[in-house]
Amino acid sequence: MYKNKRNDLLNKMRRLQIFKTYLKVQEIDVVLDFRMRRSVIKELIVQKFLYQKVKPVYMVRSSNLDYYFPKSSRFTKKLFETKPICVLTEGIKTSIEDRFKFKNVTVIPNAIDLKKYKENYAIPPHIERRYILASGRLIQGVKQFDKLIQAYAKSELPQANIDLRILGTGATKNALKVLAKELKLEKHVIFEGFLQDPEPYVANALYTVLCSKFEGFPRVILESLACQTPVVATDCPTGPAEVLDGTNGILVPDNDFKALTQAMNRLAFNEGLRKQFKASCRSSICKFEAAKISICWQHYLNQVYESY
């Protein structure tokens, strides 16, 4: 609303003042800061000017720490060593502790409200063949949909008329369509786009597949298991290993696409294994129930408030 076309220094300072006034007028006590925080100068300004009267919690939602901290470890330690940092997984916590030697990192995972998910969903009417499902933003170098399509091409699924359906939009969609066409899979790799209510697609898939380069705590896995759909995933940093416990899907080594193809074949053609996983999907994620995670947040925010 307040950003001008030039995005000049005066405009930035004006917006900062507007935000500071908002925090004061609304009597905000704690700010959960989800920003990318790579600029040392910007962080100094934010901490010294914006956060004078409020208590920030610095959120880290990905294992790619370069998103959230300056390149200089020395400046990172000066800016964040005594500040509360909240992360999604034990893996991210360990990475931060190993890299920066911080002792102020708390893990609170993503939550899922299982009551919102039905026992059964009708299959979308336009779907006639069996399929596996992948979801996420179609951008370069994160979800690795290009490598997934190549792994799918090497699998036995296309010959068995088991499609790969991809939910999501993004800049690489056209390139991925070209790749599918080059592999003569344009009839089997189907791009559904963004869906407001994806549950019917998730619930009726044979399984969900994930092969990200890195993650935080992938909600797509929680949502799949909530729909009683097992998951095949690579053990990327971080997240999948903290949800897939051997009862609800198959975890293969990080970036091992040969193993991924083998796992895709195994679960697609082993109905007994799918049923076994399906029976355990929801119970395997009860520890991530929203009611339980909200209690963790209550305790944590109380500690944050009292510690300043």
C-alpha positions as YAML, in Angstrom:
chain: A
units: angstrom
residues:
- id: 1
  name: MET
  ca: [0.00, 0.00, 0.00]
- id: 2
  name: TYR
  ca: [2.74, 2.46, 0.92]
- id: 3
  name: LYS
  ca: [5.58, 1.33, -1.35]
- id: 4
  name: ASN
  ca: [6.35, 3.71, -4.22]
- id: 5
  name: LYS
  ca: [7.78, 2.73, -7.62]
- id: 6
  name: ARG
  ca: [11.30, 3.87, -6.73]
- id: 7
  name: ASN
  ca: [11.31, 2.09, -3.35]
- id: 8
  name: ASP
  ca: [13.82, 4.74, -2.27]
- id: 9
  name: LEU
  ca: [15.36, 5.22, 1.16]
- id: 10
  name: LEU
  ca: [12.85, 7.85, 2.28]
- id: 11
  name: ASN
  ca: [9.99, 5.62, 1.27]
- id: 12
  name: LYS
  ca: [11.50, 2.68, 3.15]
- id: 13
  name: MET
  ca: [11.93, 4.78, 6.29]
- id: 14
  name: ARG
  ca: [8.34, 6.03, 6.01]
- id: 15
  name: ARG
  ca: [7.04, 2.47, 5.77]
- id: 16
  name: LEU
  ca: [9.16, 1.47, 8.73]
- id: 17
  name: GLN
  ca: [7.65, 4.29, 10.78]
- id: 18
  name: ILE
  ca: [4.14, 3.27, 9.74]
- id: 19
  name: PHE
  ca: [4.82, -0.26, 10.89]
- id: 20
  name: LYS
  ca: [6.33, 0.92, 14.17]
- id: 21
  name: THR
  ca: [3.26, 3.06, 14.83]
- id: 22
  name: TYR
  ca: [1.01, 0.11, 14.03]
- id: 23
  name: LEU
  ca: [2.82, -2.09, 16.58]
- id: 24
  name: LYS
  ca: [2.40, 0.62, 19.21]
- id: 25
  name: VAL
  ca: [-1.27, 1.40, 18.50]
- id: 26
  name: GLN
  ca: [-2.21, -2.28, 18.41]
- id: 27
  name: GLU
  ca: [-0.19, -2.91, 21.60]
- id: 28
  name: ILE
  ca: [1.70, -5.81, 20.07]
- id: 29
  name: ASP
  ca: [3.83, -7.66, 22.63]
- id: 30
  name: VAL
  ca: [5.49, -10.37, 20.53]
- id: 31
  name: VAL
  ca: [6.28, -10.40, 16.80]
- id: 32
  name: LEU
  ca: [6.88, -13.67, 14.96]
- id: 33
  name: ASP
  ca: [9.37, -12.53, 12.34]
- id: 34
  name: PHE
  ca: [9.17, -14.67, 9.17]
- id: 35
  name: ARG
  ca: [11.31, -12.36, 6.99]
- id: 36
  name: MET
  ca: [14.40, -13.25, 4.99]
- id: 37
  name: ARG
  ca: [17.15, -11.63, 7.07]
- id: 38
  name: ARG
  ca: [20.26, -11.60, 4.92]
- id: 39
  name: SER
  ca: [21.14, -7.89, 5.15]
- id: 40
  name: VAL
  ca: [23.19, -6.90, 8.20]
- id: 41
  name: ILE
  ca: [22.34, -3.21, 7.84]
- id: 42
  name: LYS
  ca: [18.63, -3.86, 7.49]
- id: 43
  name: GLU
  ca: [18.66, -6.10, 10.56]
- id: 44
  name: LEU
  ca: [20.44, -3.48, 12.63]
- id: 45
  name: ILE
  ca: [17.79, -0.93, 11.67]
- id: 46
  name: VAL
  ca: [14.92, -3.32, 12.36]
- id: 47
  name: GLN
  ca: [16.26, -4.39, 15.74]
- id: 48
  name: LYS
  ca: [17.29, -0.93, 16.95]
- id: 49
  name: PHE
  ca: [14.36, 1.05, 15.55]
- id: 50
  name: LEU
  ca: [11.38, -1.19, 14.91]
- id: 51
  name: TYR
  ca: [11.71, -3.68, 17.76]
- id: 52
  name: GLN
  ca: [12.51, -1.28, 20.59]
- id: 53
  name: LYS
  ca: [9.28, -1.96, 22.48]
- id: 54
  name: VAL
  ca: [8.28, -5.41, 21.20]
- id: 55
  name: LYS
  ca: [9.73, -8.89, 21.60]
- id: 56
  name: PRO
  ca: [10.69, -10.56, 18.31]
- id: 57
  name: VAL
  ca: [10.86, -14.31, 17.73]
- id: 58
  name: TYR
  ca: [12.95, -15.11, 14.67]
- id: 59
  name: MET
  ca: [11.27, -17.85, 12.67]
- id: 60
  name: VAL
  ca: [13.27, -20.25, 10.48]
- id: 61
  name: ARG
  ca: [11.08, -22.31, 8.14]
- id: 62
  name: SER
  ca: [13.63, -23.99, 5.88]
- id: 63
  name: SER
  ca: [16.84, -25.96, 6.19]
- id: 64
  name: ASN
  ca: [18.42, -23.44, 3.81]
- id: 65
  name: LEU
  ca: [19.79, -21.16, 6.52]
- id: 66
  name: ASP
  ca: [21.08, -18.65, 3.98]
- id: 67
  name: TYR
  ca: [17.48, -17.51, 3.59]
- id: 68
  name: TYR
  ca: [17.35, -16.34, 7.18]
- id: 69
  name: PHE
  ca: [20.80, -15.20, 8.30]
- id: 70
  name: PRO
  ca: [23.56, -12.97, 6.89]
- id: 71
  name: LYS
  ca: [26.51, -14.72, 5.24]
- id: 72
  name: SER
  ca: [28.86, -13.48, 7.93]
- id: 73
  name: SER
  ca: [28.75, -15.78, 10.96]
- id: 74
  name: ARG
  ca: [30.28, -13.01, 13.06]
- id: 75
  name: PHE
  ca: [27.46, -10.58, 12.32]
- id: 76
  name: THR
  ca: [24.86, -13.32, 12.61]
- id: 77
  name: LYS
  ca: [26.05, -14.09, 16.13]
- id: 78
  name: LYS
  ca: [25.98, -10.41, 17.11]
- id: 79
  name: LEU
  ca: [22.46, -9.96, 15.77]
- id: 80
  name: PHE
  ca: [20.79, -13.18, 16.90]
- id: 81
  name: GLU
  ca: [22.85, -14.97, 19.54]
- id: 82
  name: THR
  ca: [20.65, -13.82, 22.44]
- id: 83
  name: LYS
  ca: [17.35, -13.67, 20.52]
- id: 84
  name: PRO
  ca: [14.73, -16.44, 20.56]
- id: 85
  name: ILE
  ca: [14.73, -18.50, 17.37]
- id: 86
  name: CYS
  ca: [11.91, -20.89, 16.54]
- id: 87
  name: VAL
  ca: [12.30, -23.65, 13.94]
- id: 88
  name: LEU
  ca: [10.18, -26.45, 12.51]
- id: 89
  name: THR
  ca: [12.39, -29.50, 12.96]
- id: 90
  name: GLU
  ca: [15.15, -30.98, 15.06]
- id: 91
  name: GLY
  ca: [17.28, -31.08, 11.91]
- id: 92
  name: ILE
  ca: [17.08, -27.30, 11.44]
- id: 93
  name: LYS
  ca: [17.83, -26.79, 15.14]
- id: 94
  name: THR
  ca: [20.95, -28.95, 14.88]
- id: 95
  name: SER
  ca: [22.11, -27.11, 11.74]
- id: 96
  name: ILE
  ca: [21.83, -23.71, 13.46]
- id: 97
  name: GLU
  ca: [23.55, -24.94, 16.61]
- id: 98
  name: ASP
  ca: [26.39, -26.52, 14.62]
- id: 99
  name: ARG
  ca: [26.89, -23.49, 12.40]
- id: 100
  name: PHE
  ca: [26.46, -20.63, 14.87]
- id: 101
  name: LYS
  ca: [26.75, -22.33, 18.29]
- id: 102
  name: PHE
  ca: [23.43, -20.80, 19.37]
- id: 103
  name: LYS
  ca: [21.66, -22.10, 22.47]
- id: 104
  name: ASN
  ca: [18.40, -20.22, 21.95]
- id: 105
  name: VAL
  ca: [16.68, -22.45, 19.36]
- id: 106
  name: THR
  ca: [13.28, -24.03, 20.01]
- id: 107
  name: VAL
  ca: [11.48, -26.59, 17.83]
- id: 108
  name: ILE
  ca: [7.73, -26.27, 17.24]
- id: 109
  name: PRO
  ca: [6.58, -28.27, 14.20]
- id: 110
  name: ASN
  ca: [3.75, -27.52, 11.83]
- id: 111
  name: ALA
  ca: [0.33, -28.59, 13.07]
- id: 112
  name: ILE
  ca: [-2.58, -30.39, 11.45]
- id: 113
  name: ASP
  ca: [-6.25, -30.33, 12.45]
- id: 114
  name: LEU
  ca: [-7.31, -33.91, 11.74]
- id: 115
  name: LYS
  ca: [-10.95, -33.14, 12.49]
- id: 116
  name: LYS
  ca: [-11.15, -31.10, 9.30]
- id: 117
  name: TYR
  ca: [-10.35, -34.13, 7.13]
- id: 118
  name: LYS
  ca: [-13.06, -36.58, 6.07]
- id: 119
  name: GLU
  ca: [-12.78, -40.34, 6.14]
- id: 120
  name: ASN
  ca: [-13.57, -40.47, 2.40]
- id: 121
  name: TYR
  ca: [-13.54, -38.04, -0.52]
- id: 122
  name: ALA
  ca: [-15.21, -38.60, -3.87]
- id: 123
  name: ILE
  ca: [-12.75, -38.81, -6.72]
- id: 124
  name: PRO
  ca: [-12.84, -35.73, -9.01]
- id: 125
  name: PRO
  ca: [-15.17, -36.58, -11.91]
- id: 126
  name: HIS
  ca: [-12.67, -35.90, -14.71]
- id: 127
  name: ILE
  ca: [-10.15, -38.41, -13.39]
- id: 128
  name: GLU
  ca: [-10.46, -41.82, -15.03]
- id: 129
  name: ARG
  ca: [-7.09, -43.48, -14.41]
- id: 130
  name: ARG
  ca: [-5.10, -44.26, -11.28]
- id: 131
  name: TYR
  ca: [-2.46, -41.72, -10.35]
- id: 132
  name: ILE
  ca: [0.23, -40.59, -7.96]
- id: 133
  name: LEU
  ca: [0.36, -37.00, -6.72]
- id: 134
  name: ALA
  ca: [2.96, -34.28, -6.21]
- id: 135
  name: SER
  ca: [2.28, -30.77, -4.88]
- id: 136
  name: GLY
  ca: [4.12, -27.49, -4.50]
- id: 137
  name: ARG
  ca: [5.21, -24.27, -6.15]
- id: 138
  name: LEU
  ca: [6.66, -24.82, -9.60]
- id: 139
  name: ILE
  ca: [9.89, -22.89, -9.14]
- id: 140
  name: GLN
  ca: [13.51, -23.68, -9.92]
- id: 141
  name: GLY
  ca: [15.62, -25.81, -7.64]
- id: 142
  name: VAL
  ca: [13.38, -26.51, -4.63]
- id: 143
  name: LYS
  ca: [10.76, -29.23, -5.23]
- id: 144
  name: GLN
  ca: [12.75, -30.69, -8.16]
- id: 145
  name: PHE
  ca: [9.70, -31.53, -10.25]
- id: 146
  name: ASP
  ca: [11.95, -31.94, -13.30]
- id: 147
  name: LYS
  ca: [13.83, -34.77, -11.59]
- id: 148
  name: LEU
  ca: [10.56, -36.26, -10.40]
- id: 149
  name: ILE
  ca: [9.22, -36.37, -13.96]
- id: 150
  name: GLN
  ca: [12.44, -38.05, -15.09]
- id: 151
  name: ALA
  ca: [12.16, -40.60, -12.28]
- id: 152
  name: TYR
  ca: [8.55, -41.23, -13.21]
- id: 153
  name: ALA
  ca: [9.60, -41.73, -16.87]
- id: 154
  name: LYS
  ca: [12.03, -44.46, -15.79]
- id: 155
  name: SER
  ca: [9.40, -46.16, -13.63]
- id: 156
  name: GLU
  ca: [6.87, -48.80, -14.65]
- id: 157
  name: LEU
  ca: [3.95, -46.48, -13.91]
- id: 158
  name: PRO
  ca: [3.37, -44.92, -17.36]
- id: 159
  name: GLN
  ca: [3.16, -48.37, -18.99]
- id: 160
  name: ALA
  ca: [0.58, -49.33, -16.37]
- id: 161
  name: ASN
  ca: [-1.47, -46.18, -17.12]
- id: 162
  name: ILE
  ca: [-0.77, -44.73, -13.68]
- id: 163
  name: ASP
  ca: [-0.51, -40.96, -14.14]
- id: 164
  name: LEU
  ca: [1.53, -38.35, -12.33]
- id: 165
  name: ARG
  ca: [-0.66, -35.41, -11.34]
- id: 166
  name: ILE
  ca: [1.01, -32.21, -10.16]
- id: 167
  name: LEU
  ca: [-0.79, -29.58, -8.07]
- id: 168
  name: GLY
  ca: [0.60, -26.04, -8.04]
- id: 169
  name: THR
  ca: [1.63, -23.13, -10.22]
- id: 170
  name: GLY
  ca: [4.86, -21.27, -10.87]
- id: 171
  name: ALA
  ca: [7.45, -20.01, -13.29]
- id: 172
  name: THR
  ca: [8.71, -23.44, -14.41]
- id: 173
  name: LYS
  ca: [5.33, -24.86, -15.43]
- id: 174
  name: ASN
  ca: [5.90, -24.42, -19.17]
- id: 175
  name: ALA
  ca: [9.41, -25.88, -18.99]
- id: 176
  name: LEU
  ca: [8.06, -28.89, -17.10]
- id: 177
  name: LYS
  ca: [5.38, -29.38, -19.74]
- id: 178
  name: VAL
  ca: [8.07, -29.30, -22.44]
- id: 179
  name: LEU
  ca: [10.07, -31.91, -20.49]
- id: 180
  name: ALA
  ca: [7.04, -34.18, -20.21]
- id: 181
  name: LYS
  ca: [6.44, -33.85, -23.96]
- id: 182
  name: GLU
  ca: [10.08, -34.63, -24.77]
- id: 183
  name: LEU
  ca: [9.73, -37.79, -22.68]
- id: 184
  name: LYS
  ca: [6.49, -38.63, -24.54]
- id: 185
  name: LEU
  ca: [4.59, -38.38, -21.27]
- id: 186
  name: GLU
  ca: [2.31, -35.41, -21.99]
- id: 187
  name: LYS
  ca: [-0.76, -37.66, -21.61]
- id: 188
  name: HIS
  ca: [0.47, -39.05, -18.28]
- id: 189
  name: VAL
  ca: [1.98, -35.99, -16.55]
- id: 190
  name: ILE
  ca: [-1.00, -33.78, -15.78]
- id: 191
  name: PHE
  ca: [-0.75, -30.27, -14.36]
- id: 192
  name: GLU
  ca: [-3.84, -29.47, -12.29]
- id: 193
  name: GLY
  ca: [-2.73, -25.96, -11.28]
- id: 194
  name: PHE
  ca: [-3.56, -24.40, -7.91]
- id: 195
  name: LEU
  ca: [-6.55, -25.95, -6.13]
- id: 196
  name: GLN
  ca: [-8.37, -24.27, -3.26]
- id: 197
  name: ASP
  ca: [-9.58, -27.66, -1.99]
- id: 198
  name: PRO
  ca: [-7.02, -30.31, -2.94]
- id: 199
  name: GLU
  ca: [-8.21, -32.99, -0.50]
- id: 200
  name: PRO
  ca: [-10.20, -35.07, -3.05]
- id: 201
  name: TYR
  ca: [-7.09, -35.27, -5.25]
- id: 202
  name: VAL
  ca: [-4.87, -36.20, -2.32]
- id: 203
  name: ALA
  ca: [-7.22, -38.76, -0.81]
- id: 204
  name: ASN
  ca: [-7.71, -40.67, -4.06]
- id: 205
  name: ALA
  ca: [-4.06, -40.84, -5.10]
- id: 206
  name: LEU
  ca: [-2.18, -44.12, -4.73]
- id: 207
  name: TYR
  ca: [0.39, -42.09, -2.84]
- id: 208
  name: THR
  ca: [2.02, -38.67, -2.62]
- id: 209
  name: VAL
  ca: [5.60, -38.27, -3.82]
- id: 210
  name: LEU
  ca: [8.11, -35.65, -2.63]
- id: 211
  name: CYS
  ca: [11.73, -35.20, -3.76]
- id: 212
  name: SER
  ca: [12.68, -31.69, -2.66]
- id: 213
  name: LYS
  ca: [16.23, -30.37, -2.62]
- id: 214
  name: PHE
  ca: [15.55, -29.05, 0.87]
- id: 215
  name: GLU
  ca: [12.53, -28.48, 3.07]
- id: 216
  name: GLY
  ca: [11.43, -27.06, 6.36]
- id: 217
  name: PHE
  ca: [8.64, -29.22, 7.62]
- id: 218
  name: PRO
  ca: [6.64, -30.14, 4.49]
- id: 219
  name: ARG
  ca: [2.94, -29.64, 5.09]
- id: 220
  name: VAL
  ca: [2.23, -31.68, 1.98]
- id: 221
  name: ILE
  ca: [3.28, -34.79, 3.92]
- id: 222
  name: LEU
  ca: [1.03, -33.99, 6.89]
- id: 223
  name: GLU
  ca: [-1.91, -33.22, 4.60]
- id: 224
  name: SER
  ca: [-1.40, -36.41, 2.62]
- id: 225
  name: LEU
  ca: [-1.30, -38.55, 5.75]
- id: 226
  name: ALA
  ca: [-4.37, -36.73, 7.11]
- id: 227
  name: CYS
  ca: [-6.16, -37.86, 3.93]
- id: 228
  name: GLN
  ca: [-4.94, -41.44, 4.61]
- id: 229
  name: THR
  ca: [-2.65, -41.36, 1.60]
- id: 230
  name: PRO
  ca: [0.87, -42.76, 2.13]
- id: 231
  name: VAL
  ca: [4.00, -40.91, 1.02]
- id: 232
  name: VAL
  ca: [7.15, -41.72, -0.92]
- id: 233
  name: ALA
  ca: [9.87, -39.15, -0.23]
- id: 234
  name: THR
  ca: [13.58, -38.53, -0.43]
- id: 235
  name: ASP
  ca: [15.31, -37.90, 2.88]
- id: 236
  name: CYS
  ca: [16.07, -34.27, 2.07]
- id: 237
  name: PRO
  ca: [17.14, -31.81, 4.74]
- id: 238
  name: THR
  ca: [14.88, -31.50, 6.65]
- id: 239
  name: GLY
  ca: [11.40, -32.74, 7.51]
- id: 240
  name: PRO
  ca: [10.46, -36.02, 5.81]
- id: 241
  name: ALA
  ca: [12.46, -38.20, 8.20]
- id: 242
  name: GLU
  ca: [10.70, -36.59, 11.15]
- id: 243
  name: VAL
  ca: [7.27, -37.59, 9.83]
- id: 244
  name: LEU
  ca: [7.76, -40.79, 7.82]
- id: 245
  name: ASP
  ca: [8.41, -43.44, 10.44]
- id: 246
  name: GLY
  ca: [8.16, -46.64, 8.38]
- id: 247
  name: THR
  ca: [4.45, -47.13, 9.09]
- id: 248
  name: ASN
  ca: [3.08, -44.49, 6.72]
- id: 249
  name: GLY
  ca: [5.29, -44.47, 3.64]
- id: 250
  name: ILE
  ca: [8.73, -45.04, 2.15]
- id: 251
  name: LEU
  ca: [11.77, -42.84, 2.75]
- id: 252
  name: VAL
  ca: [14.73, -43.16, 0.35]
- id: 253
  name: PRO
  ca: [18.19, -41.52, 0.54]
- id: 254
  name: ASP
  ca: [18.49, -37.84, -0.27]
- id: 255
  name: ASN
  ca: [18.66, -37.14, -4.03]
- id: 256
  name: ASP
  ca: [18.81, -40.86, -4.85]
- id: 257
  name: PHE
  ca: [16.45, -40.87, -7.80]
- id: 258
  name: LYS
  ca: [17.16, -44.47, -8.73]
- id: 259
  name: ALA
  ca: [15.97, -45.48, -5.27]
- id: 260
  name: LEU
  ca: [13.01, -43.13, -5.64]
- id: 261
  name: THR
  ca: [11.97, -44.82, -8.89]
- id: 262
  name: GLN
  ca: [12.24, -48.23, -7.23]
- id: 263
  name: ALA
  ca: [10.12, -47.05, -4.28]
- id: 264
  name: MET
  ca: [7.53, -45.56, -6.65]
- id: 265
  name: ASN
  ca: [7.25, -48.92, -8.42]
- id: 266
  name: ARG
  ca: [7.10, -50.85, -5.17]
- id: 267
  name: LEU
  ca: [4.27, -48.87, -3.63]
- id: 268
  name: ALA
  ca: [2.30, -48.50, -6.87]
- id: 269
  name: PHE
  ca: [2.13, -52.25, -7.45]
- id: 270
  name: ASN
  ca: [1.93, -53.52, -3.89]
- id: 271
  name: GLU
  ca: [-1.67, -53.00, -2.84]
- id: 272
  name: GLY
  ca: [-1.16, -54.81, 0.45]
- id: 273
  name: LEU
  ca: [1.62, -52.43, 1.46]
- id: 274
  name: ARG
  ca: [-0.49, -49.42, 0.51]
- id: 275
  name: LYS
  ca: [-3.36, -50.68, 2.65]
- id: 276
  name: GLN
  ca: [-0.97, -51.29, 5.54]
- id: 277
  name: PHE
  ca: [0.38, -47.75, 5.31]
- id: 278
  name: LYS
  ca: [-3.09, -46.29, 4.80]
- id: 279
  name: ALA
  ca: [-4.31, -47.86, 8.04]
- id: 280
  name: SER
  ca: [-1.54, -46.08, 9.99]
- id: 281
  name: CYS
  ca: [-1.47, -42.71, 8.24]
- id: 282
  name: ARG
  ca: [-3.66, -40.68, 10.58]
- id: 283
  name: SER
  ca: [-2.50, -42.25, 13.83]
- id: 284
  name: SER
  ca: [1.13, -41.63, 12.84]
- id: 285
  name: ILE
  ca: [0.63, -37.85, 12.92]
- id: 286
  name: CYS
  ca: [-1.48, -37.49, 16.07]
- id: 287
  name: LYS
  ca: [1.49, -35.86, 17.80]
- id: 288
  name: PHE
  ca: [1.16, -32.97, 15.32]
- id: 289
  name: GLU
  ca: [-2.50, -32.32, 16.17]
- id: 290
  name: ALA
  ca: [-3.26, -28.60, 16.32]
- id: 291
  name: ALA
  ca: [-4.54, -28.82, 19.90]
- id: 292
  name: LYS
  ca: [-1.20, -30.24, 21.08]
- id: 293
  name: ILE
  ca: [0.96, -27.85, 19.07]
- id: 294
  name: SER
  ca: [-1.05, -24.85, 20.27]
- id: 295
  name: ILE
  ca: [-0.16, -25.76, 23.86]
- id: 296
  name: CYS
  ca: [3.51, -25.77, 22.86]
- id: 297
  name: TRP
  ca: [3.05, -22.29, 21.41]
- id: 298
  name: GLN
  ca: [1.34, -21.02, 24.56]
- id: 299
  name: HIS
  ca: [4.20, -22.22, 26.78]
- id: 300
  name: TYR
  ca: [6.84, -20.90, 24.40]
- id: 301
  name: LEU
  ca: [5.32, -17.42, 24.01]
- id: 302
  name: ASN
  ca: [4.94, -17.13, 27.77]
- id: 303
  name: GLN
  ca: [8.62, -17.97, 28.17]
- id: 304
  name: VAL
  ca: [9.57, -15.45, 25.48]
- id: 305
  name: TYR
  ca: [7.51, -12.71, 27.11]
- id: 306
  name: GLU
  ca: [8.93, -13.35, 30.55]
- id: 307
  name: SER
  ca: [12.56, -13.69, 29.40]
- id: 308
  name: TYR
  ca: [12.91, -10.21, 27.95]
...
